């Protein structure tokens, strides 16, 4: 924390390198949160850039009552909860719509559209795309709780604090979201014993522009080596509490726990370059002069 405070002091004094280090320390975490909340790589990149701008311009108001990463995480959660420019904000989805599409059997009428691309790669691309799409079927409150609890593995107290609600309210939201997701998964998703198979729907996904064999966006992302969803940035206790153990047991017993296997990704080069350019811009200059 001492080193972090020194970086913050230096950034507020106009040190571009110090601010760059601060933003770089949270950009992967923010990007992964944005991916889960918004469902597409382009939307997550755009939202990550906007969150980094907010963190930059609000740095002078950071009271240092928590780690910088936790503060940035809260900014990201608030920003993403009201984000209205993304694909799924413009074209909302629901479990009913998803389920009807799967049950329709429309994929049986679609020819091979892979164009010679590796079908195993396309199947993995569809799986990741579909799982992020399923998240968008939850309302924003339920999605936030589900992402923090099941994918970021934050304990109830830290997640409730990040969302600005009580731990009990958070646990209720998480329980309802897990129940809804589990009901869908066990009916439809092969990962949880359901009827749908990604391998059968690859060509249909290409035909409906869910995936592009020429540009596999999810598979092109660089994965991080520190575990699947990752809990970086969440202020964890020194050891697991009874509450945390209960949360972990619930995740293991719940089909929605399959989401915990999704990898964490490195923030794409374009978004990372944006952070570097931001600190050299007049946005940073105005922020530190206020």
RAMOBEL-V54879 format. One line per field, one symbol per residue. ss: DSSP state (H for helix, E for strand, - for the rest). psi: psi as a letter, one per 40 degrees, with the letter a starting at -180 (. if undefined). A space follows every 10 residues. Layout:
ss: ???
psi: ???
This chain:
ss: -HHHHHHHHH HH---HHHHH HHHHHHHHHH HHHHHHHH-- HHHHHHHHHH HHHHHHH-HH H------HHH HHHHHHHHHH H-----HHHH ----HHHHHH HHH--HHHH- --------HH HHHHHHHHHH HHHHH----H HHHHHHHHHH H----HHHHH HHH---HHHH HHHHHHHHHH HHHHHHHHEH HH---E-HHH HHHHHHH--- ------HHHH --E------- ---------- -HHHHHHHHH HHH-HHHHHH H---E---HH HHHHHHHHH- -HHHHHHHH-
psi: dddddddddd ddeehddddd ddddeedddd ddddddddei dddddddddd ddddddeede ehefeiiddd dddddddddd deheeidedd giiidddddd ddedededeh ihedfeihdd dddddddddd dddddeeiid dddddddddd defiiddddd ddefiidddd dddddddddd ddddddddhd dfeadhhddd eddddddefd ihddggddde ihiieficdi ehehhiidih iddddddddd ddehdeedde ehiiiihidd ddddddddee iedddddee.
